[in-house]
Amino acid sequence: MFKYKLFLLFSILFLFSSSLFAGSLVEEKILLEKIAVTKNKKEQILAKQNLIKFYISNNKYDESRDLCLTLLDSESKLTKKQKFQIYIYLIDTYKYMNNYNSAIEVCKEAEFLYPKNILPKIILADIYMDNILYENAKNKYKEALLIDKNSRQANVKIADIYAMQGAFDLAFKHYETAQKIQQDVSTSIKMAKAAIELGFVDKAINMLEQIYRIKIDNNIAITLANLYKEHGRFKDAEKTLLLVLETNGNNLDVSLNLASLYILFQHYDKAKAMLLSTKSKFPDTEVVDFLLAETYYYLSDKKTAINIMNKIIATTKSEYIRKHSENMLNTYK
């Protein structure tokens, strides 16, 4: 019976994938037919652009590249606007093909065509960023911001680079500009971290509290709770983490942060209850066992603490965890 069900499942999956493939072929055929019946050059270029978009969305990158290059041939006589759009499709195609050198070259062609258009500069900067060429990326984002100082993407990305380089004052400035354009949770966290590095801890807390009232987010909860913890505000940290668990459901990182908070402030019974609950939902998680052993030790249950540590040492695949566990075990005996 089981084999029959398995065969049936595979049959359904095969038929489903086959129908998708057939549908793709039909769509491609329709697009090719539309090209064949176009009445003028403008309609033909538009129909071919639709075919390029189809190729890209269906992972047919060789076809997309070839059609783009054919259209960009000097004999095609594209308008400036049409040529620019084909450049953008070709850049996307090369990126999907992981051919970044060709994507960069086409970006430069698009830049030359429209020097005051921000799009190729942003795309080129993103490519540099993805390939860890941070100075090149930073210079391109600067060029983009000279065209449009209110580009949210350019402000966030250049701020990310400044933050990585330790220029937190410039990072904060650009994050702040981005947030004025449009609020975003991840940018709020980055902005708060930059504020902390600049010594504006109260400002960071206020910023995160305002966002947290609107959106109860796991990452904001952890960041905010850690700030409260550093200032000895146990109740605020506990309330923040409990609220996100109640609202967003079980989350390992949030649960571990709450357990660590309880251990730090010597609320060992709460830590034990939190960790046992977490262990039931996330079994075989070494960090949970490690904190649980520590909690049992502080609750004067050395036997249980030692048993947990021995289990970690026997099963872990991490040399670092094994050595750290052995050191902890020596303090328990």
C-alpha positions as CSV (number, residue, x, y, z in Angstrom):
1,M,0.0,0.0,0.0
2,F,2.8,2.4,0.9
3,K,4.7,1.7,-2.4
4,Y,1.5,2.4,-4.3
5,K,1.0,5.7,-2.5
6,L,4.7,6.6,-3.1
7,F,4.3,5.8,-6.8
8,L,1.1,7.8,-7.0
9,L,2.9,10.8,-5.4
10,F,5.8,10.6,-7.8
11,S,3.3,10.3,-10.7
12,I,1.4,13.4,-9.6
13,L,4.7,15.4,-9.2
14,F,5.9,14.2,-12.6
15,L,2.6,15.2,-14.2
16,F,2.6,18.6,-12.4
17,S,6.2,19.4,-13.5
18,S,5.4,18.2,-17.1
19,S,2.3,20.4,-17.2
20,L,4.5,23.4,-16.1
21,F,7.0,22.6,-18.8
22,A,4.3,22.3,-21.4
23,G,2.8,25.5,-20.3
24,S,6.1,27.2,-20.6
25,L,6.5,26.0,-24.2
26,V,3.1,27.2,-25.1
27,E,3.8,30.7,-23.6
28,E,7.1,30.9,-25.5
29,K,5.3,29.9,-28.7
30,I,2.7,32.5,-28.2
31,L,5.3,35.2,-27.7
32,L,7.2,34.1,-30.8
33,E,4.0,34.3,-32.8
34,K,3.4,37.8,-31.6
35,I,6.8,38.8,-32.8
36,A,6.0,37.3,-36.2
37,V,2.8,39.3,-36.7
38,T,4.0,42.7,-35.4
39,K,3.0,45.6,-37.7
40,N,6.0,47.9,-37.2
41,K,9.5,48.0,-35.6
42,K,8.2,49.6,-32.4
43,E,5.7,46.7,-31.8
44,Q,8.4,44.2,-32.8
45,I,10.9,45.6,-30.2
46,L,8.3,45.6,-27.5
47,A,7.3,42.0,-28.3
48,K,10.9,40.9,-28.2
49,Q,11.3,42.6,-24.8
50,N,8.4,40.6,-23.5
51,L,10.1,37.4,-24.8
52,I,13.3,38.5,-23.0
53,K,11.4,38.9,-19.7
54,F,9.9,35.5,-20.3
55,Y,13.3,34.0,-20.8
56,I,14.7,35.6,-17.6
57,S,11.7,34.5,-15.4
58,N,12.0,31.0,-16.7
59,N,15.8,30.7,-16.2
60,K,16.6,30.6,-19.9
61,Y,19.6,32.9,-19.6
62,D,21.4,31.8,-22.8
63,E,18.3,32.6,-24.8
64,S,17.9,35.9,-23.0
65,R,21.5,36.9,-23.6
66,D,21.5,36.0,-27.2
67,L,18.3,37.9,-27.9
68,C,19.6,41.0,-26.1
69,L,22.8,40.9,-28.0
70,T,21.0,40.5,-31.3
71,L,18.8,43.5,-30.5
72,L,21.9,45.6,-29.5
73,D,23.5,44.9,-32.9
74,S,24.3,48.1,-34.7
75,E,21.9,47.2,-37.5
76,S,18.9,47.0,-35.1
77,K,18.6,50.8,-35.0
78,L,17.1,50.9,-31.5
79,T,16.1,54.2,-30.0
80,K,18.1,55.5,-27.1
81,K,15.4,54.5,-24.7
82,Q,14.9,51.0,-26.2
83,K,18.7,50.4,-26.1
84,F,18.9,51.4,-22.4
85,Q,16.1,49.0,-21.5
86,I,17.8,46.1,-23.3
87,Y,21.0,47.0,-21.4
88,I,19.1,46.6,-18.2
89,Y,17.7,43.2,-19.2
90,L,21.2,42.1,-20.3
91,I,22.7,43.2,-17.0
92,D,20.1,41.1,-15.1
93,T,20.8,38.1,-17.4
94,Y,24.6,38.3,-16.8
95,K,24.1,38.6,-13.0
96,Y,21.9,35.5,-13.0
97,M,24.6,33.7,-15.0
98,N,27.2,34.9,-12.4
99,N,29.0,36.6,-15.2
100,Y,29.8,39.7,-13.2
101,N,32.6,41.1,-15.5
102,S,30.2,41.2,-18.4
103,A,27.4,42.7,-16.2
104,I,29.9,45.5,-15.1
105,E,30.8,46.2,-18.7
106,V,27.1,46.5,-19.8
107,C,26.4,48.8,-16.7
108,K,29.2,51.1,-18.0
109,E,27.6,51.2,-21.4
110,A,24.2,52.0,-19.8
111,E,25.9,54.8,-17.7
112,F,27.5,56.3,-20.9
113,L,24.1,56.2,-22.6
114,Y,22.3,58.0,-19.7
115,P,24.9,59.6,-17.4
116,K,22.1,61.2,-15.3
117,N,20.1,58.0,-14.8
118,I,20.6,56.6,-11.3
119,L,19.6,53.0,-12.1
120,P,22.9,51.7,-13.8
121,K,24.9,53.3,-11.0
122,I,22.9,51.6,-8.3
123,I,23.1,48.2,-10.1
124,L,26.8,48.6,-10.7
125,A,27.4,49.6,-7.0
126,D,25.3,46.6,-5.9
127,I,27.5,44.3,-8.1
128,Y,30.6,45.8,-6.5
129,M,29.1,45.3,-3.1
130,D,28.2,41.7,-3.7
131,N,31.8,41.1,-4.8
132,I,33.3,42.8,-1.7
133,L,34.7,45.7,-3.7
134,Y,33.5,48.1,-1.1
135,E,35.5,51.2,-2.2
136,N,34.2,50.8,-5.8
137,A,30.7,50.4,-4.5
138,K,31.0,53.4,-2.2
139,N,32.1,55.6,-5.0
140,K,29.2,54.5,-7.2
141,Y,26.6,55.0,-4.4
142,K,28.1,58.5,-4.0
143,E,27.6,59.2,-7.7
144,A,24.0,57.9,-7.4
145,L,23.3,60.2,-4.5
146,L,24.6,63.2,-6.5
147,I,21.8,62.4,-9.0
148,D,19.2,61.7,-6.3
149,K,20.1,62.4,-2.7
150,N,16.8,60.9,-1.7
151,S,17.5,57.4,-3.1
152,R,16.7,55.2,-0.2
153,Q,18.7,52.2,-1.5
154,A,21.8,54.3,-2.1
155,N,21.6,55.8,1.4
156,V,21.2,52.4,3.1
157,K,23.9,50.7,1.1
158,I,26.5,53.4,1.5
159,A,25.7,53.5,5.3
160,D,26.3,49.8,5.4
161,I,29.8,50.3,4.0
162,Y,30.5,53.2,6.4
163,A,29.4,51.1,9.3
164,M,31.7,48.2,8.2
165,Q,34.6,50.7,7.9
166,G,33.9,52.1,11.4
167,A,32.7,55.5,10.2
168,F,29.5,55.4,12.3
169,D,28.8,59.1,12.1
170,L,28.5,58.9,8.4
171,A,26.6,55.6,8.6
172,F,24.1,57.2,11.1
173,K,23.6,60.2,8.8
174,H,22.7,58.1,5.8
175,Y,20.5,55.6,7.8
176,E,18.7,58.7,9.2
177,T,18.1,60.0,5.7
178,A,16.8,56.6,4.5
179,Q,14.4,56.4,7.4
180,K,13.0,59.8,6.7
181,I,12.2,58.6,3.2
182,Q,10.6,55.3,4.4
183,Q,10.6,53.5,7.7
184,D,12.1,50.0,7.7
185,V,12.7,47.7,10.7
186,S,16.2,46.4,9.6
187,T,17.4,49.9,8.9
188,S,16.1,51.0,12.4
189,I,18.2,48.3,14.0
190,K,21.3,49.3,11.9
191,M,20.7,52.9,12.8
192,A,20.4,52.1,16.5
193,K,23.7,50.1,16.4
194,A,25.4,53.0,14.8
195,A,24.0,55.3,17.5
196,I,25.3,52.9,20.2
197,E,28.8,53.0,18.6
198,L,28.6,56.8,18.8
199,G,27.7,56.7,22.5
200,F,24.1,57.7,21.9
201,V,22.6,54.8,23.8
202,D,19.5,56.6,25.1
203,K,18.8,57.8,21.6
204,A,19.1,54.2,20.3
205,I,16.7,52.9,23.0
206,N,14.2,55.6,22.2
207,M,14.4,54.9,18.4
208,L,13.9,51.1,18.9
209,E,11.1,51.7,21.5
210,Q,9.2,53.8,18.9
211,I,9.5,51.2,16.2
212,Y,8.7,48.4,18.7
213,R,5.4,50.0,19.5
214,I,4.4,49.8,15.9
215,K,6.0,46.4,15.0
216,I,6.8,43.7,17.5
217,D,9.9,42.3,15.8
218,N,12.3,39.5,17.0
219,N,15.5,41.3,16.0
220,I,14.4,44.6,17.6
221,A,13.3,42.8,20.8
222,I,16.7,41.2,21.1
223,T,18.6,44.4,20.4
224,L,16.4,46.5,22.8
225,A,16.6,43.9,25.5
226,N,20.4,43.8,25.3
227,L,20.4,47.6,25.7
228,Y,18.1,47.4,28.7
229,K,20.3,44.6,30.2
230,E,23.5,46.7,29.8
231,H,21.7,49.4,31.8
232,G,20.5,47.0,34.5
233,R,16.9,47.4,33.4
234,F,15.9,43.7,34.0
235,K,12.1,44.2,34.1
236,D,12.1,46.2,30.8
237,A,14.3,43.5,29.1
238,E,12.2,40.7,30.4
239,K,8.9,42.4,29.4
240,T,10.3,43.1,25.9
241,L,11.4,39.5,25.2
242,L,8.2,37.9,26.8
243,L,6.0,40.2,24.6
244,V,7.7,39.1,21.3
245,L,7.5,35.4,22.3
246,E,3.8,35.9,23.1
247,T,3.1,37.8,19.9
248,N,5.4,36.0,17.3
249,G,5.5,32.5,18.8
250,N,8.5,30.4,19.6
251,N,11.9,31.7,18.5
252,L,15.2,30.1,19.5
253,D,17.2,33.3,19.6
254,V,14.6,35.2,21.6
255,S,14.2,32.2,24.0
256,L,18.0,31.9,24.5
257,N,18.3,35.7,25.1
258,L,15.6,35.5,27.8
259,A,17.2,32.5,29.5
260,S,20.6,34.3,29.5
261,L,18.9,37.3,31.0
262,Y,17.5,35.2,33.8
263,I,20.9,33.6,34.5
264,L,22.7,37.0,34.5
265,F,20.2,38.4,37.0
266,Q,20.2,35.2,39.0
267,H,16.6,34.2,38.4
268,Y,17.6,30.6,38.0
269,D,14.1,29.0,38.5
270,K,12.8,31.2,35.6
271,A,15.9,30.3,33.5
272,K,15.3,26.6,34.1
273,A,11.6,26.8,33.1
274,M,12.5,28.8,30.0
275,L,15.2,26.4,28.9
276,L,13.2,23.2,29.5
277,S,10.4,24.7,27.5
278,T,12.9,25.7,24.7
279,K,14.4,22.2,24.8
280,S,11.0,20.6,24.2
281,K,10.6,22.8,21.1
282,F,14.2,22.7,19.9
283,P,15.7,19.4,21.0
284,D,19.3,18.5,20.5
285,T,20.4,22.1,20.5
286,E,23.8,22.3,22.2
287,V,23.6,25.9,23.4
288,V,20.3,25.1,25.2
289,D,21.9,22.2,27.0
290,F,24.9,24.3,27.8
291,L,22.8,27.0,29.5
292,L,20.7,24.3,31.2
293,A,23.8,22.7,32.7
294,E,24.9,26.2,34.0
295,T,21.4,26.8,35.4
296,Y,21.4,23.4,37.3
297,Y,24.8,24.2,38.6
298,Y,23.7,27.5,40.1
299,L,20.6,25.7,41.5
300,S,23.1,23.4,43.4
301,D,22.1,20.4,41.3
302,K,25.7,19.6,40.3
303,K,24.9,16.0,39.4
304,T,22.5,17.0,36.6
305,A,24.8,19.7,35.5
306,I,27.7,17.2,35.1
307,N,25.5,14.7,33.3
308,I,24.4,17.3,30.8
309,M,28.0,18.4,30.2
310,N,29.2,14.8,29.8
311,K,26.5,14.3,27.1
312,I,27.6,17.5,25.3
313,I,31.2,16.4,25.3
314,A,30.3,12.9,24.0
315,T,28.1,14.0,21.2
316,T,29.4,17.4,20.0
317,K,31.1,17.7,16.6
318,S,32.6,21.1,17.5
319,E,36.1,21.1,19.0
320,Y,35.5,24.5,20.4
321,I,32.3,23.4,22.3
322,R,34.0,20.2,23.5
323,K,37.0,22.2,25.0
324,H,34.7,24.8,26.5
325,S,32.5,22.1,27.9
326,E,35.4,20.3,29.4
327,N,36.6,23.5,31.1
328,M,33.1,24.1,32.5
329,L,32.9,20.5,33.7
330,N,36.1,21.0,35.6
331,T,34.6,23.9,37.5
332,Y,31.5,21.8,38.4
333,K,33.5,18.9,40.0
